[in-house]
Amino acid sequence: MNRKQRRTMKKQMGENSSEKLAEKIFQFDNLPDECLACLKPFDKTNKKMAQTWNVVIPEKDVVRLYCPDCWKMARKVAKQYKKENNIK
């Protein structure tokens, strides 16, 4: 990768993107061992679980983990709430 390509990539990604990514990776150590909603166990070594479960980091030191079933239900509830309250 030449210098021009690196500068272009840095512009597109933002200057602090590598710092933000490093911070998110550091927070992976704080990942819970179970779903926040249903307490279903999460195996950190299972590749399929890692690809299908959802991680939410609303605050700096808070990491929340949701299984696919709970995530689907939460999205359904949010969609219904938006529909009832005419929110886009």
PDB file of N, CA, C and O in Angstrom:
ATOM      1  N   MET A   1       0.851  -1.165   0.000  1.00  0.00           N
ATOM      2  CA  MET A   1       0.000   0.000   0.000  1.00  0.00           C
ATOM      3  C   MET A   1       0.904   1.238   0.000  1.00  0.00           C
ATOM      4  O   MET A   1       1.798   1.364   0.838  1.00  0.00           O
ATOM      5  N   ASN A   2       0.667   2.127  -0.927  1.00  0.00           N
ATOM      6  CA  ASN A   2       1.517   3.310  -0.991  1.00  0.00           C
ATOM      7  C   ASN A   2       0.967   4.435  -0.107  1.00  0.00           C
ATOM      8  O   ASN A   2      -0.106   4.313   0.482  1.00  0.00           O
ATOM      9  N   ARG A   3       1.711   5.505  -0.033  1.00  0.00           N
ATOM     10  CA  ARG A   3       1.371   6.601   0.863  1.00  0.00           C
ATOM     11  C   ARG A   3       0.027   7.239   0.514  1.00  0.00           C
ATOM     12  O   ARG A   3      -0.749   7.572   1.410  1.00  0.00           O
ATOM     13  N   LYS A   4      -0.251   7.411  -0.762  1.00  0.00           N
ATOM     14  CA  LYS A   4      -1.514   8.008  -1.197  1.00  0.00           C
ATOM     15  C   LYS A   4      -2.704   7.153  -0.760  1.00  0.00           C
ATOM     16  O   LYS A   4      -3.718   7.679  -0.301  1.00  0.00           O
ATOM     17  N   GLN A   5      -2.575   5.846  -0.904  1.00  0.00           N
ATOM     18  CA  GLN A   5      -3.642   4.933  -0.496  1.00  0.00           C
ATOM     19  C   GLN A   5      -3.843   4.979   1.022  1.00  0.00           C
ATOM     20  O   GLN A   5      -4.977   4.966   1.502  1.00  0.00           O
ATOM     21  N   ARG A   6      -2.752   5.034   1.766  1.00  0.00           N
ATOM     22  CA  ARG A   6      -2.857   5.111   3.227  1.00  0.00           C
ATOM     23  C   ARG A   6      -3.553   6.395   3.661  1.00  0.00           C
ATOM     24  O   ARG A   6      -4.395   6.372   4.560  1.00  0.00           O
ATOM     25  N   ARG A   7      -3.206   7.524   3.025  1.00  0.00           N
ATOM     26  CA  ARG A   7      -3.852   8.800   3.366  1.00  0.00           C
ATOM     27  C   ARG A   7      -5.340   8.753   3.045  1.00  0.00           C
ATOM     28  O   ARG A   7      -6.158   9.222   3.836  1.00  0.00           O
ATOM     29  N   THR A   8      -5.694   8.198   1.903  1.00  0.00           N
ATOM     30  CA  THR A   8      -7.098   8.087   1.508  1.00  0.00           C
ATOM     31  C   THR A   8      -7.861   7.212   2.490  1.00  0.00           C
ATOM     32  O   THR A   8      -8.969   7.555   2.902  1.00  0.00           O
ATOM     33  N   MET A   9      -7.272   6.089   2.865  1.00  0.00           N
ATOM     34  CA  MET A   9      -7.917   5.188   3.809  1.00  0.00           C
ATOM     35  C   MET A   9      -8.086   5.869   5.171  1.00  0.00           C
ATOM     36  O   MET A   9      -9.125   5.716   5.814  1.00  0.00           O
ATOM     37  N   LYS A  10      -7.099   6.600   5.600  1.00  0.00           N
ATOM     38  CA  LYS A  10      -7.166   7.293   6.885  1.00  0.00           C
ATOM     39  C   LYS A  10      -8.279   8.338   6.872  1.00  0.00           C
ATOM     40  O   LYS A  10      -8.984   8.501   7.869  1.00  0.00           O
ATOM     41  N   LYS A  11      -8.445   9.047   5.751  1.00  0.00           N
ATOM     42  CA  LYS A  11      -9.517  10.026   5.614  1.00  0.00           C
ATOM     43  C   LYS A  11     -10.882   9.353   5.698  1.00  0.00           C
ATOM     44  O   LYS A  11     -11.778   9.839   6.389  1.00  0.00           O
ATOM     45  N   GLN A  12     -11.037   8.246   5.001  1.00  0.00           N
ATOM     46  CA  GLN A  12     -12.314   7.542   4.962  1.00  0.00           C
ATOM     47  C   GLN A  12     -12.687   6.960   6.322  1.00  0.00           C
ATOM     48  O   GLN A  12     -13.850   7.009   6.720  1.00  0.00           O
ATOM     49  N   MET A  13     -11.728   6.424   7.019  1.00  0.00           N
ATOM     50  CA  MET A  13     -11.994   5.762   8.291  1.00  0.00           C
ATOM     51  C   MET A  13     -12.040   6.733   9.459  1.00  0.00           C
ATOM     52  O   MET A  13     -12.635   6.421  10.491  1.00  0.00           O
ATOM     53  N   GLY A  14     -11.438   7.880   9.326  1.00  0.00           N
ATOM     54  CA  GLY A  14     -11.359   8.816  10.436  1.00  0.00           C
ATOM     55  C   GLY A  14     -10.050   8.616  11.159  1.00  0.00           C
ATOM     56  O   GLY A  14      -9.497   7.516  11.180  1.00  0.00           O
ATOM     57  N   GLU A  15      -9.565   9.670  11.743  1.00  0.00           N
ATOM     58  CA  GLU A  15      -8.242   9.599  12.354  1.00  0.00           C
ATOM     59  C   GLU A  15      -8.209   8.793  13.642  1.00  0.00           C
ATOM     60  O   GLU A  15      -7.184   8.195  13.969  1.00  0.00           O
ATOM     61  N   ASN A  16      -9.312   8.768  14.378  1.00  0.00           N
ATOM     62  CA  ASN A  16      -9.328   8.067  15.664  1.00  0.00           C
ATOM     63  C   ASN A  16      -9.881   6.654  15.556  1.00  0.00           C
ATOM     64  O   ASN A  16     -10.119   6.009  16.577  1.00  0.00           O
ATOM     65  N   SER A  17     -10.085   6.168  14.358  1.00  0.00           N
ATOM     66  CA  SER A  17     -10.726   4.866  14.192  1.00  0.00           C
ATOM     67  C   SER A  17      -9.901   3.729  14.790  1.00  0.00           C
ATOM     68  O   SER A  17     -10.466   2.810  15.383  1.00  0.00           O
ATOM     69  N   SER A  18      -8.602   3.772  14.651  1.00  0.00           N
ATOM     70  CA  SER A  18      -7.784   2.696  15.213  1.00  0.00           C
ATOM     71  C   SER A  18      -7.831   2.718  16.735  1.00  0.00           C
ATOM     72  O   SER A  18      -7.792   1.662  17.367  1.00  0.00           O
ATOM     73  N   GLU A  19      -7.912   3.891  17.328  1.00  0.00           N
ATOM     74  CA  GLU A  19      -8.028   3.989  18.783  1.00  0.00           C
ATOM     75  C   GLU A  19      -9.376   3.446  19.246  1.00  0.00           C
ATOM     76  O   GLU A  19      -9.457   2.749  20.257  1.00  0.00           O
ATOM     77  N   LYS A  20     -10.439   3.771  18.500  1.00  0.00           N
ATOM     78  CA  LYS A  20     -11.770   3.279  18.847  1.00  0.00           C
ATOM     79  C   LYS A  20     -11.827   1.760  18.741  1.00  0.00           C
ATOM     80  O   LYS A  20     -12.406   1.095  19.600  1.00  0.00           O
ATOM     81  N   LEU A  21     -11.224   1.212  17.682  1.00  0.00           N
ATOM     82  CA  LEU A  21     -11.207  -0.232  17.496  1.00  0.00           C
ATOM     83  C   LEU A  21     -10.441  -0.912  18.627  1.00  0.00           C
ATOM     84  O   LEU A  21     -10.884  -1.937  19.145  1.00  0.00           O
ATOM     85  N   ALA A  22      -9.316  -0.362  19.007  1.00  0.00           N
ATOM     86  CA  ALA A  22      -8.521  -0.933  20.095  1.00  0.00           C
ATOM     87  C   ALA A  22      -9.310  -0.917  21.399  1.00  0.00           C
ATOM     88  O   ALA A  22      -9.232  -1.857  22.189  1.00  0.00           O
ATOM     89  N   GLU A  23     -10.062   0.141  21.619  1.00  0.00           N
ATOM     90  CA  GLU A  23     -10.879   0.238  22.832  1.00  0.00           C
ATOM     91  C   GLU A  23     -11.971  -0.828  22.836  1.00  0.00           C
ATOM     92  O   GLU A  23     -12.231  -1.442  23.870  1.00  0.00           O
ATOM     93  N   LYS A  24     -12.611  -1.052  21.689  1.00  0.00           N
ATOM     94  CA  LYS A  24     -13.652  -2.075  21.591  1.00  0.00           C
ATOM     95  C   LYS A  24     -13.071  -3.471  21.802  1.00  0.00           C
ATOM     96  O   LYS A  24     -13.691  -4.307  22.459  1.00  0.00           O
ATOM     97  N   ILE A  25     -11.907  -3.724  21.258  1.00  0.00           N
ATOM     98  CA  ILE A  25     -11.260  -5.025  21.429  1.00  0.00           C
ATOM     99  C   ILE A  25     -10.896  -5.253  22.892  1.00  0.00           C
ATOM    100  O   ILE A  25     -11.030  -6.366  23.401  1.00  0.00           O
ATOM    101  N   PHE A  26     -10.438  -4.208  23.566  1.00  0.00           N
ATOM    102  CA  PHE A  26     -10.115  -4.317  24.987  1.00  0.00           C
ATOM    103  C   PHE A  26     -11.363  -4.674  25.788  1.00  0.00           C
ATOM    104  O   PHE A  26     -11.278  -5.436  26.752  1.00  0.00           O
ATOM    105  N   GLN A  27     -12.524  -4.134  25.401  1.00  0.00           N
ATOM    106  CA  GLN A  27     -13.759  -4.405  26.116  1.00  0.00           C
ATOM    107  C   GLN A  27     -14.257  -5.826  25.877  1.00  0.00           C
ATOM    108  O   GLN A  27     -15.119  -6.301  26.616  1.00  0.00           O
ATOM    109  N   PHE A  28     -13.737  -6.513  24.866  1.00  0.00           N
ATOM    110  CA  PHE A  28     -14.126  -7.900  24.613  1.00  0.00           C
ATOM    111  C   PHE A  28     -13.786  -8.785  25.807  1.00  0.00           C
ATOM    112  O   PHE A  28     -14.447  -9.799  26.034  1.00  0.00           O
ATOM    113  N   ASP A  29     -12.762  -8.411  26.569  1.00  0.00           N
ATOM    114  CA  ASP A  29     -12.412  -9.173  27.769  1.00  0.00           C
ATOM    115  C   ASP A  29     -13.514  -9.098  28.819  1.00  0.00           C
ATOM    116  O   ASP A  29     -13.621  -9.984  29.666  1.00  0.00           O
ATOM    117  N   ASN A  30     -14.326  -8.059  28.773  1.00  0.00           N
ATOM    118  CA  ASN A  30     -15.404  -7.878  29.742  1.00  0.00           C
ATOM    119  C   ASN A  30     -16.711  -8.544  29.301  1.00  0.00           C
ATOM    120  O   ASN A  30     -17.749  -8.353  29.934  1.00  0.00           O
ATOM    121  N   LEU A  31     -16.662  -9.319  28.225  1.00  0.00           N
ATOM    122  CA  LEU A  31     -17.849  -9.960  27.676  1.00  0.00           C
ATOM    123  C   LEU A  31     -18.443 -10.942  28.693  1.00  0.00           C
ATOM    124  O   LEU A  31     -17.726 -11.781  29.238  1.00  0.00           O
ATOM    125  N   PRO A  32     -19.752 -10.838  28.948  1.00  0.00           N
ATOM    126  CA  PRO A  32     -20.386 -11.758  29.909  1.00  0.00           C
ATOM    127  C   PRO A  32     -20.399 -13.196  29.408  1.00  0.00           C
ATOM    128  O   PRO A  32     -20.110 -13.458  28.241  1.00  0.00           O
ATOM    129  N   ASP A  33     -20.735 -14.120  30.294  1.00  0.00           N
ATOM    130  CA  ASP A  33     -20.780 -15.544  29.965  1.00  0.00           C
ATOM    131  C   ASP A  33     -22.184 -16.035  29.651  1.00  0.00           C
ATOM    132  O   ASP A  33     -22.388 -17.225  29.414  1.00  0.00           O
ATOM    133  N   GLU A  34     -23.166 -15.113  29.646  1.00  0.00           N
ATOM    134  CA  GLU A  34     -24.542 -15.513  29.407  1.00  0.00           C
ATOM    135  C   GLU A  34     -25.348 -14.350  28.828  1.00  0.00           C
ATOM    136  O   GLU A  34     -24.944 -13.190  28.910  1.00  0.00           O
ATOM    137  N   CYS A  35     -26.483 -14.687  28.250  1.00  0.00           N
ATOM    138  CA  CYS A  35     -27.393 -13.685  27.691  1.00  0.00           C
ATOM    139  C   CYS A  35     -27.941 -12.829  28.830  1.00  0.00           C
ATOM    140  O   CYS A  35     -28.299 -13.352  29.885  1.00  0.00           O
ATOM    141  N   LEU A  36     -28.007 -11.540  28.620  1.00  0.00           N
ATOM    142  CA  LEU A  36     -28.499 -10.634  29.652  1.00  0.00           C
ATOM    143  C   LEU A  36     -29.975 -10.862  29.951  1.00  0.00           C
ATOM    144  O   LEU A  36     -30.403 -10.683  31.092  1.00  0.00           O
ATOM    145  N   ALA A  37     -30.757 -11.251  28.959  1.00  0.00           N
ATOM    146  CA  ALA A  37     -32.202 -11.394  29.132  1.00  0.00           C
ATOM    147  C   ALA A  37     -32.617 -12.775  29.648  1.00  0.00           C
ATOM    148  O   ALA A  37     -33.359 -12.871  30.625  1.00  0.00           O
ATOM    149  N   CYS A  38     -32.147 -13.834  29.005  1.00  0.00           N
ATOM    150  CA  CYS A  38     -32.631 -15.177  29.362  1.00  0.00           C
ATOM    151  C   CYS A  38     -31.600 -16.032  30.105  1.00  0.00           C
ATOM    152  O   CYS A  38     -31.900 -17.154  30.514  1.00  0.00           O
ATOM    153  N   LEU A  39     -30.404 -15.509  30.276  1.00  0.00           N
ATOM    154  CA  LEU A  39     -29.323 -16.189  31.002  1.00  0.00           C
ATOM    155  C   LEU A  39     -28.833 -17.469  30.329  1.00  0.00           C
ATOM    156  O   LEU A  39     -28.258 -18.341  30.980  1.00  0.00           O
ATOM    157  N   LYS A  40     -29.067 -17.576  29.006  1.00  0.00           N
ATOM    158  CA  LYS A  40     -28.559 -18.718  28.243  1.00  0.00           C
ATOM    159  C   LYS A  40     -27.026 -18.617  28.218  1.00  0.00           C
ATOM    160  O   LYS A  40     -26.502 -17.535  27.954  1.00  0.00           O
ATOM    161  N   PRO A  41     -26.293 -19.703  28.483  1.00  0.00           N
ATOM    162  CA  PRO A  41     -24.823 -19.627  28.527  1.00  0.00           C
ATOM    163  C   PRO A  41     -24.208 -19.326  27.158  1.00  0.00           C
ATOM    164  O   PRO A  41     -24.709 -19.769  26.125  1.00  0.00           O
ATOM    165  N   PHE A  42     -23.122 -18.572  27.173  1.00  0.00           N
ATOM    166  CA  PHE A  42     -22.399 -18.192  25.965  1.00  0.00           C
ATOM    167  C   PHE A  42     -21.006 -18.802  26.013  1.00  0.00           C
ATOM    168  O   PHE A  42     -20.264 -18.587  26.971  1.00  0.00           O
ATOM    169  N   ASP A  43     -20.653 -19.558  24.990  1.00  0.00           N
ATOM    170  CA  ASP A  43     -19.339 -20.185  24.896  1.00  0.00           C
ATOM    171  C   ASP A  43     -18.448 -19.309  24.015  1.00  0.00           C
ATOM    172  O   ASP A  43     -18.661 -19.218  22.806  1.00  0.00           O
ATOM    173  N   LYS A  44     -17.461 -18.673  24.617  1.00  0.00           N
ATOM    174  CA  LYS A  44     -16.596 -17.742  23.890  1.00  0.00           C
ATOM    175  C   LYS A  44     -15.734 -18.439  22.843  1.00  0.00           C
ATOM    176  O   LYS A  44     -15.209 -17.785  21.942  1.00  0.00           O
ATOM    177  N   THR A  45     -15.584 -19.741  22.950  1.00  0.00           N
ATOM    178  CA  THR A  45     -14.754 -20.480  21.995  1.00  0.00           C
ATOM    179  C   THR A  45     -15.558 -21.015  20.810  1.00  0.00           C
ATOM    180  O   THR A  45     -14.979 -21.539  19.859  1.00  0.00           O
ATOM    181  N   ASN A  46     -16.881 -20.888  20.859  1.00  0.00           N
ATOM    182  CA  ASN A  46     -17.751 -21.384  19.797  1.00  0.00           C
ATOM    183  C   ASN A  46     -17.870 -20.313  18.709  1.00  0.00           C
ATOM    184  O   ASN A  46     -18.405 -19.232  18.952  1.00  0.00           O
ATOM    185  N   LYS A  47     -17.376 -20.615  17.527  1.00  0.00           N
ATOM    186  CA  LYS A  47     -17.362 -19.650  16.426  1.00  0.00           C
ATOM    187  C   LYS A  47     -18.771 -19.257  16.003  1.00  0.00           C
ATOM    188  O   LYS A  47     -19.030 -18.084  15.730  1.00  0.00           O
ATOM    189  N   LYS A  48     -19.684 -20.222  15.946  1.00  0.00           N
ATOM    190  CA  LYS A  48     -21.053 -19.931  15.528  1.00  0.00           C
ATOM    191  C   LYS A  48     -21.726 -18.974  16.505  1.00  0.00           C
ATOM    192  O   LYS A  48     -22.423 -18.050  16.089  1.00  0.00           O
ATOM    193  N   MET A  49     -21.521 -19.191  17.798  1.00  0.00           N
ATOM    194  CA  MET A  49     -22.098 -18.285  18.799  1.00  0.00           C
ATOM    195  C   MET A  49     -21.520 -16.880  18.649  1.00  0.00           C
ATOM    196  O   MET A  49     -22.244 -15.889  18.735  1.00  0.00           O
ATOM    197  N   ALA A  50     -20.238 -16.808  18.430  1.00  0.00           N
ATOM    198  CA  ALA A  50     -19.586 -15.501  18.292  1.00  0.00           C
ATOM    199  C   ALA A  50     -20.134 -14.735  17.089  1.00  0.00           C
ATOM    200  O   ALA A  50     -20.159 -13.504  17.102  1.00  0.00           O
ATOM    201  N   GLN A  51     -20.569 -15.442  16.061  1.00  0.00           N
ATOM    202  CA  GLN A  51     -21.076 -14.791  14.852  1.00  0.00           C
ATOM    203  C   GLN A  51     -22.566 -14.469  14.923  1.00  0.00           C
ATOM    204  O   GLN A  51     -23.036 -13.603  14.185  1.00  0.00           O
ATOM    205  N   THR A  52     -23.313 -15.139  15.785  1.00  0.00           N
ATOM    206  CA  THR A  52     -24.763 -14.942  15.807  1.00  0.00           C
ATOM    207  C   THR A  52     -25.263 -14.144  17.003  1.00  0.00           C
ATOM    208  O   THR A  52     -26.327 -13.532  16.915  1.00  0.00           O
ATOM    209  N   TRP A  53     -24.545 -14.126  18.103  1.00  0.00           N
ATOM    210  CA  TRP A  53     -24.973 -13.373  19.273  1.00  0.00           C
ATOM    211  C   TRP A  53     -24.658 -11.895  19.070  1.00  0.00           C
ATOM    212  O   TRP A  53     -23.786 -11.547  18.274  1.00  0.00           O
ATOM    213  N   ASN A  54     -25.371 -11.020  19.794  1.00  0.00           N
ATOM    214  CA  ASN A  54     -25.222  -9.578  19.637  1.00  0.00           C
ATOM    215  C   ASN A  54     -24.626  -8.948  20.883  1.00  0.00           C
ATOM    216  O   ASN A  54     -25.025  -9.250  22.008  1.00  0.00           O
ATOM    217  N   VAL A  55     -23.662  -8.067  20.656  1.00  0.00           N
ATOM    218  CA  VAL A  55     -22.984  -7.352  21.736  1.00  0.00           C
ATOM    219  C   VAL A  55     -23.364  -5.883  21.633  1.00  0.00           C
ATOM    220  O   VAL A  55     -23.304  -5.293  20.554  1.00  0.00           O
ATOM    221  N   VAL A  56     -23.756  -5.295  22.762  1.00  0.00           N
ATOM    222  CA  VAL A  56     -24.103  -3.878  22.818  1.00  0.00           C
ATOM    223  C   VAL A  56     -23.232  -3.231  23.883  1.00  0.00           C
ATOM    224  O   VAL A  56     -23.137  -3.720  25.009  1.00  0.00           O
ATOM    225  N   ILE A  57     -22.591  -2.112  23.509  1.00  0.00           N
ATOM    226  CA  ILE A  57     -21.736  -1.392  24.447  1.00  0.00           C
ATOM    227  C   ILE A  57     -22.268   0.039  24.550  1.00  0.00           C
ATOM    228  O   ILE A  57     -21.783   0.932  23.854  1.00  0.00           O
ATOM    229  N   PRO A  58     -23.277   0.264  25.428  1.00  0.00           N
ATOM    230  CA  PRO A  58     -23.882   1.587  25.511  1.00  0.00           C
ATOM    231  C   PRO A  58     -23.015   2.620  26.234  1.00  0.00           C
ATOM    232  O   PRO A  58     -23.106   3.815  25.953  1.00  0.00           O
ATOM    233  N   GLU A  59     -22.191   2.168  27.148  1.00  0.00           N
ATOM    234  CA  GLU A  59     -21.319   3.047  27.917  1.00  0.00           C
ATOM    235  C   GLU A  59     -19.902   2.494  27.873  1.00  0.00           C
ATOM    236  O   GLU A  59     -19.669   1.388  27.385  1.00  0.00           O
ATOM    237  N   LYS A  60     -18.979   3.262  28.379  1.00  0.00           N
ATOM    238  CA  LYS A  60     -17.575   2.885  28.267  1.00  0.00           C
ATOM    239  C   LYS A  60     -17.257   1.519  28.880  1.00  0.00           C
ATOM    240  O   LYS A  60     -16.589   0.710  28.236  1.00  0.00           O
ATOM    241  N   ASP A  61     -17.705   1.243  30.079  1.00  0.00           N
ATOM    242  CA  ASP A  61     -17.334   0.006  30.763  1.00  0.00           C
ATOM    243  C   ASP A  61     -18.482  -1.000  30.866  1.00  0.00           C
ATOM    244  O   ASP A  61     -18.404  -1.941  31.656  1.00  0.00           O
ATOM    245  N   VAL A  62     -19.538  -0.816  30.083  1.00  0.00           N
ATOM    246  CA  VAL A  62     -20.689  -1.708  30.139  1.00  0.00           C
ATOM    247  C   VAL A  62     -20.767  -2.504  28.834  1.00  0.00           C
ATOM    248  O   VAL A  62     -20.826  -1.933  27.745  1.00  0.00           O
ATOM    249  N   VAL A  63     -20.767  -3.829  28.964  1.00  0.00           N
ATOM    250  CA  VAL A  63     -20.878  -4.711  27.805  1.00  0.00           C
ATOM    251  C   VAL A  63     -22.081  -5.614  28.024  1.00  0.00           C
ATOM    252  O   VAL A  63     -22.169  -6.318  29.030  1.00  0.00           O
ATOM    253  N   ARG A  64     -23.003  -5.587  27.073  1.00  0.00           N
ATOM    254  CA  ARG A  64     -24.211  -6.408  27.185  1.00  0.00           C
ATOM    255  C   ARG A  64     -24.228  -7.423  26.053  1.00  0.00           C
ATOM    256  O   ARG A  64     -23.850  -7.119  24.921  1.00  0.00           O
ATOM    257  N   LEU A  65     -24.671  -8.634  26.374  1.00  0.00           N
ATOM    258  CA  LEU A  65     -24.671  -9.739  25.413  1.00  0.00           C
ATOM    259  C   LEU A  65     -26.081 -10.311  25.304  1.00  0.00           C
ATOM    260  O   LEU A  65     -26.737 -10.563  26.315  1.00  0.00           O
ATOM    261  N   TYR A  66     -26.547 -10.516  24.055  1.00  0.00           N
ATOM    262  CA  TYR A  66     -27.893 -11.038  23.823  1.00  0.00           C
ATOM    263  C   TYR A  66     -27.838 -12.214  22.852  1.00  0.00           C
ATOM    264  O   TYR A  66     -27.135 -12.167  21.843  1.00  0.00           O
ATOM    265  N   CYS A  67     -28.589 -13.270  23.171  1.00  0.00           N
ATOM    266  CA  CYS A  67     -28.687 -14.422  22.272  1.00  0.00           C
ATOM    267  C   CYS A  67     -29.572 -14.043  21.082  1.00  0.00           C
ATOM    268  O   CYS A  67     -30.308 -13.059  21.163  1.00  0.00           O
ATOM    269  N   PRO A  68     -29.519 -14.793  19.988  1.00  0.00           N
ATOM    270  CA  PRO A  68     -30.314 -14.450  18.803  1.00  0.00           C
ATOM    271  C   PRO A  68     -31.821 -14.397  19.073  1.00  0.00           C
ATOM    272  O   PRO A  68     -32.513 -13.547  18.512  1.00  0.00           O
ATOM    273  N   ASP A  69     -32.336 -15.287  19.920  1.00  0.00           N
ATOM    274  CA  ASP A  69     -33.773 -15.296  20.213  1.00  0.00           C
ATOM    275  C   ASP A  69     -34.203 -14.027  20.947  1.00  0.00           C
ATOM    276  O   ASP A  69     -35.206 -13.410  20.588  1.00  0.00           O
ATOM    277  N   CYS A  70     -33.457 -13.642  21.959  1.00  0.00           N
ATOM    278  CA  CYS A  70     -33.783 -12.434  22.726  1.00  0.00           C
ATOM    279  C   CYS A  70     -33.598 -11.185  21.871  1.00  0.00           C
ATOM    280  O   CYS A  70     -34.370 -10.233  21.991  1.00  0.00           O
ATOM    281  N   TRP A  71     -32.585 -11.181  21.013  1.00  0.00           N
ATOM    282  CA  TRP A  71     -32.336 -10.037  20.144  1.00  0.00           C
ATOM    283  C   TRP A  71     -33.499  -9.865  19.157  1.00  0.00           C
ATOM    284  O   TRP A  71     -33.959  -8.750  18.911  1.00  0.00           O
ATOM    285  N   LYS A  72     -33.964 -10.987  18.600  1.00  0.00           N
ATOM    286  CA  LYS A  72     -35.082 -10.946  17.652  1.00  0.00           C
ATOM    287  C   LYS A  72     -36.341 -10.423  18.342  1.00  0.00           C
ATOM    288  O   LYS A  72     -37.079  -9.614  17.779  1.00  0.00           O
ATOM    289  N   MET A  73     -36.575 -10.896  19.573  1.00  0.00           N
ATOM    290  CA  MET A  73     -37.749 -10.463  20.320  1.00  0.00           C
ATOM    291  C   MET A  73     -37.661  -8.966  20.644  1.00  0.00           C
ATOM    292  O   MET A  73     -38.659  -8.254  20.539  1.00  0.00           O
ATOM    293  N   ALA A  74     -36.493  -8.494  21.032  1.00  0.00           N
ATOM    294  CA  ALA A  74     -36.307  -7.083  21.372  1.00  0.00           C
ATOM    295  C   ALA A  74     -36.528  -6.196  20.142  1.00  0.00           C
ATOM    296  O   ALA A  74     -37.139  -5.132  20.244  1.00  0.00           O
ATOM    297  N   ARG A  75     -36.038  -6.628  18.999  1.00  0.00           N
ATOM    298  CA  ARG A  75     -36.243  -5.860  17.764  1.00  0.00           C
ATOM    299  C   ARG A  75     -37.725  -5.806  17.396  1.00  0.00           C
ATOM    300  O   ARG A  75     -38.225  -4.780  16.936  1.00  0.00           O
ATOM    301  N   LYS A  76     -38.416  -6.925  17.605  1.00  0.00           N
ATOM    302  CA  LYS A  76     -39.848  -6.986  17.316  1.00  0.00           C
ATOM    303  C   LYS A  76     -40.619  -6.020  18.226  1.00  0.00           C
ATOM    304  O   LYS A  76     -41.508  -5.305  17.762  1.00  0.00           O
ATOM    305  N   VAL A  77     -40.282  -6.000  19.505  1.00  0.00           N
ATOM    306  CA  VAL A  77     -40.929  -5.100  20.464  1.00  0.00           C
ATOM    307  C   VAL A  77     -40.643  -3.645  20.102  1.00  0.00           C
ATOM    308  O   VAL A  77     -41.546  -2.809  20.153  1.00  0.00           O
ATOM    309  N   ALA A  78     -39.403  -3.333  19.740  1.00  0.00           N
ATOM    310  CA  ALA A  78     -39.037  -1.970  19.366  1.00  0.00           C
ATOM    311  C   ALA A  78     -39.787  -1.521  18.115  1.00  0.00           C
ATOM    312  O   ALA A  78     -40.247  -0.383  18.029  1.00  0.00           O
ATOM    313  N   LYS A  79     -39.903  -2.419  17.158  1.00  0.00           N
ATOM    314  CA  LYS A  79     -40.625  -2.102  15.922  1.00  0.00           C
ATOM    315  C   LYS A  79     -42.098  -1.837  16.223  1.00  0.00           C
ATOM    316  O   LYS A  79     -42.683  -0.894  15.689  1.00  0.00           O
ATOM    317  N   GLN A  80     -42.690  -2.656  17.065  1.00  0.00           N
ATOM    318  CA  GLN A  80     -44.095  -2.481  17.449  1.00  0.00           C
ATOM    319  C   GLN A  80     -44.284  -1.156  18.194  1.00  0.00           C
ATOM    320  O   GLN A  80     -45.267  -0.451  17.964  1.00  0.00           O
ATOM    321  N   TYR A  81     -43.355  -0.819  19.077  1.00  0.00           N
ATOM    322  CA  TYR A  81     -43.418   0.438  19.832  1.00  0.00           C
ATOM    323  C   TYR A  81     -43.365   1.639  18.886  1.00  0.00           C
ATOM    324  O   TYR A  81     -44.132   2.591  19.028  1.00  0.00           O
ATOM    325  N   LYS A  82     -42.448   1.576  17.920  1.00  0.00           N
ATOM    326  CA  LYS A  82     -42.342   2.670  16.945  1.00  0.00           C
ATOM    327  C   LYS A  82     -43.618   2.807  16.128  1.00  0.00           C
ATOM    328  O   LYS A  82     -44.066   3.916  15.835  1.00  0.00           O
ATOM    329  N   LYS A  83     -44.191   1.679  15.767  1.00  0.00           N
ATOM    330  CA  LYS A  83     -45.425   1.697  14.962  1.00  0.00           C
ATOM    331  C   LYS A  83     -46.580   2.317  15.749  1.00  0.00           C
ATOM    332  O   LYS A  83     -47.334   3.133  15.218  1.00  0.00           O
ATOM    333  N   GLU A  84     -46.714   1.923  17.020  1.00  0.00           N
ATOM    334  CA  GLU A  84     -47.802   2.434  17.859  1.00  0.00           C
ATOM    335  C   GLU A  84     -47.662   3.926  18.154  1.00  0.00           C
ATOM    336  O   GLU A  84     -48.662   4.630  18.295  1.00  0.00           O
ATOM    337  N   ASN A  85     -46.422   4.407  18.246  1.00  0.00           N
ATOM    338  CA  ASN A  85     -46.184   5.801  18.608  1.00  0.00           C
ATOM    339  C   ASN A  85     -45.802   6.678  17.422  1.00  0.00           C
ATOM    340  O   ASN A  85     -45.372   7.818  17.599  1.00  0.00           O
ATOM    341  N   ASN A  86     -45.962   6.142  16.207  1.00  0.00           N
ATOM    342  CA  ASN A  86     -45.670   6.882  14.977  1.00  0.00           C
ATOM    343  C   ASN A  86     -44.262   7.487  14.971  1.00  0.00           C
ATOM    344  O   ASN A  86     -44.074   8.658  14.639  1.00  0.00           O
ATOM    345  N   ILE A  87     -43.297   6.677  15.340  1.00  0.00           N
ATOM    346  CA  ILE A  87     -41.902   7.097  15.357  1.00  0.00           C
ATOM    347  C   ILE A  87     -41.209   6.473  14.153  1.00  0.00           C
ATOM    348  O   ILE A  87     -41.403   5.296  13.849  1.00  0.00           O
ATOM    349  N   LYS A  88     -40.403   7.276  13.477  1.00  0.00           N
ATOM    350  CA  LYS A  88     -39.667   6.740  12.313  1.00  0.00           C
ATOM    351  C   LYS A  88     -38.300   6.312  12.702  1.00  0.00           C
ATOM    352  O   LYS A  88     -37.538   5.837  11.859  1.00  0.00           O
TER     353      LYS A  88
END
